[in-house]
Amino acid sequence: MEDNIFFKFGLKKTENRMHIMEILEENSEPMTAETIFVEMRKKHTCNFSTVYRILSILTEKGIVLKSTDTDKKAYFQMNNAKHNHYLTCMKCHKKIPIDGCPLEKMGRELKEKTGFRIMGHNLEFIGECPECIEKEKYDQD
């Protein structure tokens, strides 16, 4: 984790903020606040409202990305060059990462055209995974 990220975004470097960012950096898939809270509790004392408040601040500053899945839960992930986009199954909620970022070029073009400072983006295709489609075929027989 980049130590100066807190200074760069005008945030106080706290132990809880550092631990939440470490948890997010260690996980390749987006995580719910509840999952992050459970991971935090394994090593540190904190309450859920603290975790959610920190996630809100980090999201507001553009350090963390927040997205909502088909299950209506908020998911969080680090906003970095290694972010992933996903194919998400509506039935089993499996997430399959998409290689590369199909939106990078579009983001650069939009920035040049509008002068807008883009802090991040989300892309998710929603549908049914091959396993759920196959299961559905057998359920219909």
GROMACS elastic network, one bead per residue, 0.5 to 0.9 nm:
[ bonds ]
;  ai    aj funct       b0    kb
    1     4     6  0.89259   500
    1     5     6  0.83046   500
    1    18     6  0.83302   500
    1    21     6  0.75933   500
    1    22     6  0.68694   500
    1    25     6  0.76509   500
    2     5     6  0.56286   500
    2     6     6  0.84698   500
    3     6     6  0.68382   500
    3     7     6  0.81357   500
    3    13     6  0.84964   500
    3    18     6  0.89158   500
    4     7     6  0.51639   500
    4     8     6  0.60543   500
    4     9     6  0.87048   500
    4    13     6  0.89923   500
    5     9     6  0.62761   500
    5    10     6  0.85060   500
    5    11     6  0.82955   500
    5    13     6  0.88933   500
    5    63     6  0.84323   500
    6     9     6  0.53807   500
    6    10     6  0.60139   500
    6    12     6  0.62210   500
    6    13     6  0.57552   500
    7    11     6  0.58858   500
    7    12     6  0.72530   500
    7    13     6  0.77965   500
    8    11     6  0.77284   500
    9    61     6  0.67092   500
    9    62     6  0.88979   500
    9    63     6  0.84666   500
   11    14     6  0.87620   500
   12    17     6  0.88290   500
   13    16     6  0.86623   500
   13    17     6  0.68553   500
   13    18     6  0.70829   500
   14    17     6  0.52909   500
   14    18     6  0.62171   500
   14    19     6  0.86857   500
   15    18     6  0.51411   500
   15    19     6  0.61801   500
   15    20     6  0.86884   500
   16    19     6  0.51101   500
   16    20     6  0.61659   500
   16    21     6  0.85989   500
   16    40     6  0.84166   500
   16    44     6  0.82147   500
   16    46     6  0.79383   500
   16    50     6  0.83636   500
   16    51     6  0.78720   500
   16    54     6  0.80576   500
   17    20     6  0.52329   500
   17    21     6  0.62112   500
   17    22     6  0.85974   500
   17    51     6  0.83919   500
   17    54     6  0.64460   500
   17    55     6  0.84703   500
   17    58     6  0.85617   500
   18    21     6  0.52380   500
   18    22     6  0.61638   500
   18    23     6  0.87292   500
   19    23     6  0.62016   500
   19    24     6  0.86751   500
   19    40     6  0.71619   500
   19    44     6  0.85840   500
   20    23     6  0.51270   500
   20    24     6  0.63065   500
   20    25     6  0.86350   500
   20    36     6  0.70896   500
   20    37     6  0.85518   500
   20    39     6  0.87989   500
   20    40     6  0.71250   500
   20    51     6  0.75828   500
   20    54     6  0.80822   500
   20    55     6  0.80262   500
   21    24     6  0.50872   500
   21    25     6  0.60601   500
   21    26     6  0.85765   500
   21    58     6  0.89628   500
   21    64     6  0.85275   500
   21    77     6  0.89949   500
   21    78     6  0.74868   500
   22    25     6  0.50516   500
   22    26     6  0.61055   500
   22    27     6  0.87654   500
   23    26     6  0.52410   500
   23    27     6  0.65160   500
   23    36     6  0.70060   500
   23    39     6  0.73478   500
   23    40     6  0.78575   500
   24    27     6  0.53901   500
   24    28     6  0.77601   500
   24    29     6  0.84962   500
   24    30     6  0.77492   500
   24    31     6  0.74965   500
   24    36     6  0.78498   500
   24    64     6  0.86916   500
   24    76     6  0.77336   500
   24    77     6  0.58536   500
   24    78     6  0.60329   500
   25    28     6  0.72203   500
   25    77     6  0.77756   500
   25    78     6  0.63816   500
   27    30     6  0.73924   500
   27    31     6  0.79407   500
   27    77     6  0.82598   500
   28    77     6  0.80839   500
   28    82     6  0.89063   500
   28    83     6  0.80020   500
   28    84     6  0.79358   500
   29    76     6  0.86710   500
   29    77     6  0.70963   500
   29    83     6  0.88244   500
   29    84     6  0.77950   500
   29    95     6  0.81382   500
   29    97     6  0.84202   500
   30    65     6  0.88130   500
   30    66     6  0.85217   500
   30    67     6  0.85134   500
   30    75     6  0.54141   500
   30    76     6  0.50594   500
   30    78     6  0.82282   500
   30    84     6  0.89727   500
   31    34     6  0.81026   500
   31    35     6  0.61747   500
   31    36     6  0.65852   500
   31    74     6  0.81822   500
   31    75     6  0.50027   500
   31    76     6  0.51880   500
   31    77     6  0.65624   500
   32    35     6  0.52058   500
   32    36     6  0.63378   500
   32    37     6  0.85625   500
   32    73     6  0.70404   500
   32    74     6  0.59257   500
   32    76     6  0.61235   500
   33    36     6  0.50568   500
   33    37     6  0.60176   500
   33    38     6  0.86543   500
   33    48     6  0.80221   500
   33    51     6  0.70165   500
   33    52     6  0.62634   500
   33    55     6  0.77227   500
   33    74     6  0.74017   500
   33    75     6  0.70509   500
   33    76     6  0.73073   500
   34    38     6  0.62618   500
   34    39     6  0.86996   500
   34    48     6  0.75454   500
   34    51     6  0.86989   500
   34    52     6  0.87116   500
   35    38     6  0.51219   500
   35    39     6  0.62877   500
   35    40     6  0.86241   500
   36    39     6  0.50859   500
   36    40     6  0.61133   500
   36    41     6  0.86497   500
   36    51     6  0.76198   500
   37    40     6  0.50129   500
   37    41     6  0.61776   500
   37    42     6  0.88436   500
   37    46     6  0.80891   500
   37    47     6  0.76086   500
   37    48     6  0.60632   500
   37    51     6  0.62568   500
   37    52     6  0.84453   500
   38    41     6  0.51835   500
   38    42     6  0.66251   500
   38    48     6  0.89471   500
   39    42     6  0.54157   500
   39    43     6  0.75074   500
   39    44     6  0.88003   500
   40    43     6  0.58525   500
   40    44     6  0.56234   500
   40    45     6  0.74565   500
   40    46     6  0.73555   500
   40    51     6  0.84655   500
   41    44     6  0.51186   500
   41    45     6  0.57702   500
   41    46     6  0.66448   500
   41    47     6  0.83051   500
   42    45     6  0.82761   500
   46    49     6  0.85532   500
   46    50     6  0.67063   500
   46    51     6  0.75171   500
   47    50     6  0.54931   500
   47    51     6  0.67002   500
   47    52     6  0.89881   500
   48    51     6  0.51423   500
   48    52     6  0.62168   500
   48    53     6  0.85370   500
   49    52     6  0.51005   500
   49    53     6  0.59551   500
   49    54     6  0.85126   500
   50    53     6  0.51011   500
   50    54     6  0.61249   500
   50    55     6  0.85492   500
   51    54     6  0.52379   500
   51    55     6  0.61685   500
   51    56     6  0.86390   500
   52    55     6  0.50269   500
   52    56     6  0.61267   500
   52    57     6  0.87029   500
   53    56     6  0.50721   500
   53    57     6  0.63326   500
   53    58     6  0.86946   500
   54    57     6  0.51267   500
   54    58     6  0.61254   500
   54    59     6  0.84600   500
   55    58     6  0.51080   500
   55    59     6  0.59727   500
   55    60     6  0.84761   500
   55    64     6  0.73648   500
   55    66     6  0.87558   500
   55    76     6  0.77793   500
   56    59     6  0.50707   500
   56    60     6  0.60418   500
   56    61     6  0.86398   500
   56    64     6  0.86443   500
   56    66     6  0.88053   500
   57    60     6  0.50420   500
   57    61     6  0.62470   500
   57    62     6  0.86575   500
   57    63     6  0.87460   500
   57    64     6  0.87869   500
   58    61     6  0.52075   500
   58    62     6  0.62787   500
   58    63     6  0.52154   500
   58    64     6  0.53846   500
   58    65     6  0.82988   500
   59    62     6  0.50294   500
   59    63     6  0.58638   500
   59    65     6  0.57034   500
   59    66     6  0.65434   500
   59    76     6  0.83388   500
   59    79     6  0.89082   500
   60    63     6  0.77268   500
   60    64     6  0.79849   500
   60    65     6  0.88431   500
   61    64     6  0.76605   500
   61   119     6  0.86514   500
   62    65     6  0.66608   500
   62    78     6  0.89479   500
   62    79     6  0.69065   500
   62   119     6  0.56605   500
   62   120     6  0.70490   500
   63    77     6  0.88724   500
   63    78     6  0.63119   500
   63    79     6  0.53920   500
   63    80     6  0.79505   500
   63   119     6  0.82961   500
   63   120     6  0.88599   500
   64    76     6  0.64982   500
   64    77     6  0.55785   500
   64    80     6  0.84176   500
   64   120     6  0.87755   500
   65    75     6  0.81043   500
   65    76     6  0.55707   500
   65    77     6  0.53425   500
   65    78     6  0.60473   500
   65    79     6  0.55232   500
   65   120     6  0.70383   500
   65   121     6  0.76508   500
   65   122     6  0.78522   500
   66    74     6  0.64687   500
   66    75     6  0.55459   500
   66    77     6  0.67963   500
   66    78     6  0.89945   500
   66   122     6  0.83714   500
   67    73     6  0.82870   500
   67    74     6  0.56072   500
   67    75     6  0.52246   500
   67    76     6  0.65834   500
   67    77     6  0.86734   500
   67   122     6  0.70469   500
   68    71     6  0.77684   500
   68    72     6  0.57478   500
   68    73     6  0.55175   500
   68    75     6  0.59680   500
   68    76     6  0.89036   500
   69    72     6  0.53330   500
   69    73     6  0.57968   500
   69    74     6  0.66834   500
   69    75     6  0.71584   500
   69    88     6  0.83069   500
   69    93     6  0.86798   500
   69   124     6  0.86140   500
   70    73     6  0.75785   500
   70    88     6  0.82319   500
   70    89     6  0.86536   500
   70    90     6  0.64440   500
   70    93     6  0.79100   500
   70   126     6  0.78221   500
   71    74     6  0.87934   500
   71    90     6  0.81127   500
   71    93     6  0.78962   500
   77    80     6  0.88444   500
   77    83     6  0.78019   500
   78    82     6  0.87122   500
   78    83     6  0.71462   500
   79    82     6  0.80994   500
   79    83     6  0.64936   500
   79   119     6  0.80649   500
   79   120     6  0.64470   500
   79   121     6  0.85762   500
   80    83     6  0.56270   500
   80   120     6  0.83267   500
   81    84     6  0.88101   500
   82   100     6  0.87823   500
   83   100     6  0.88386   500
   83   101     6  0.81732   500
   84    97     6  0.60771   500
   84    98     6  0.65341   500
   84    99     6  0.74131   500
   84   100     6  0.73377   500
   84   101     6  0.71028   500
   84   122     6  0.87111   500
   84   123     6  0.85990   500
   85    96     6  0.83132   500
   85    97     6  0.56785   500
   85    98     6  0.53660   500
   85    99     6  0.78193   500
   85   100     6  0.81274   500
   85   101     6  0.70642   500
   85   102     6  0.87994   500
   85   122     6  0.69660   500
   85   123     6  0.54996   500
   85   124     6  0.59858   500
   85   125     6  0.84370   500
   86    95     6  0.58274   500
   86    96     6  0.52905   500
   86    98     6  0.53775   500
   86    99     6  0.89376   500
   86   123     6  0.70317   500
   86   124     6  0.51799   500
   86   125     6  0.64615   500
   86   126     6  0.85111   500
   87    94     6  0.81306   500
   87    95     6  0.56537   500
   87    96     6  0.50474   500
   87    97     6  0.64208   500
   87    98     6  0.69767   500
   87   123     6  0.89800   500
   87   124     6  0.59557   500
   87   126     6  0.59887   500
   87   127     6  0.74090   500
   87   128     6  0.87439   500
   87   129     6  0.82580   500
   88    91     6  0.88816   500
   88    92     6  0.86535   500
   88    93     6  0.59502   500
   88    94     6  0.57773   500
   88    96     6  0.64838   500
   88    97     6  0.87978   500
   88   124     6  0.68942   500
   88   125     6  0.61308   500
   88   127     6  0.63088   500
   88   128     6  0.73701   500
   88   129     6  0.75996   500
   89    92     6  0.58029   500
   89    94     6  0.53490   500
   89    95     6  0.66344   500
   89    96     6  0.85116   500
   89   125     6  0.86564   500
   89   126     6  0.60364   500
   89   127     6  0.51562   500
   89   129     6  0.52742   500
   89   132     6  0.81207   500
   90    93     6  0.54993   500
   90    94     6  0.80841   500
   90   126     6  0.63886   500
   90   127     6  0.56229   500
   90   128     6  0.58141   500
   90   129     6  0.81871   500
   91    94     6  0.81536   500
   91   127     6  0.82844   500
   91   128     6  0.65986   500
   91   129     6  0.81629   500
   91   132     6  0.69518   500
   92   128     6  0.83153   500
   92   129     6  0.81642   500
   92   132     6  0.73057   500
   93   128     6  0.88858   500
   93   129     6  0.89229   500
   94   129     6  0.76252   500
   95   129     6  0.89653   500
   96   129     6  0.88294   500
   98   101     6  0.75723   500
   98   102     6  0.89433   500
   99   102     6  0.87603   500
  101   104     6  0.58772   500
  101   105     6  0.86448   500
  102   105     6  0.72200   500
  102   106     6  0.79216   500
  102   123     6  0.88798   500
  103   106     6  0.51304   500
  103   107     6  0.60417   500
  103   108     6  0.87354   500
  103   121     6  0.80675   500
  103   122     6  0.88933   500
  103   123     6  0.81727   500
  104   107     6  0.51000   500
  104   108     6  0.63682   500
  104   109     6  0.87241   500
  105   108     6  0.52041   500
  105   109     6  0.62386   500
  105   110     6  0.86318   500
  106   109     6  0.50957   500
  106   110     6  0.60867   500
  106   111     6  0.85501   500
  107   110     6  0.51281   500
  107   111     6  0.61166   500
  107   112     6  0.86346   500
  107   118     6  0.71579   500
  107   120     6  0.88549   500
  107   121     6  0.85936   500
  108   111     6  0.51197   500
  108   112     6  0.62302   500
  108   113     6  0.85909   500
  108   118     6  0.86998   500
  109   112     6  0.51594   500
  109   113     6  0.60458   500
  109   114     6  0.84823   500
  110   113     6  0.50518   500
  110   114     6  0.58132   500
  110   115     6  0.75465   500
  110   116     6  0.72147   500
  110   118     6  0.85822   500
  111   114     6  0.53985   500
  111   116     6  0.50583   500
  111   117     6  0.63719   500
  111   118     6  0.69116   500
  112   115     6  0.56282   500
  112   116     6  0.78350   500
  113   116     6  0.81622   500
  114   117     6  0.87883   500
  118   121     6  0.78745   500
  128   131     6  0.81791   500
  128   132     6  0.62255   500
  128   133     6  0.63874   500
  129   132     6  0.54549   500
  129   133     6  0.63209   500
  129   134     6  0.87235   500
  130   133     6  0.50600   500
  130   134     6  0.60703   500
  130   135     6  0.84983   500
  131   134     6  0.51373   500
  131   135     6  0.60581   500
  131   136     6  0.85438   500
  132   136     6  0.60118   500
  132   137     6  0.86407   500
  133   136     6  0.50828   500
  133   137     6  0.64158   500
  133   138     6  0.89663   500
  134   137     6  0.51440   500
  134   138     6  0.66101   500
  134   139     6  0.87965   500
  135   138     6  0.52446   500
  135   139     6  0.61998   500
  135   140     6  0.87645   500
  136   140     6  0.62737   500
  136   141     6  0.88982   500
  137   140     6  0.53632   500
  137   141     6  0.66980   500
  138   141     6  0.52932   500
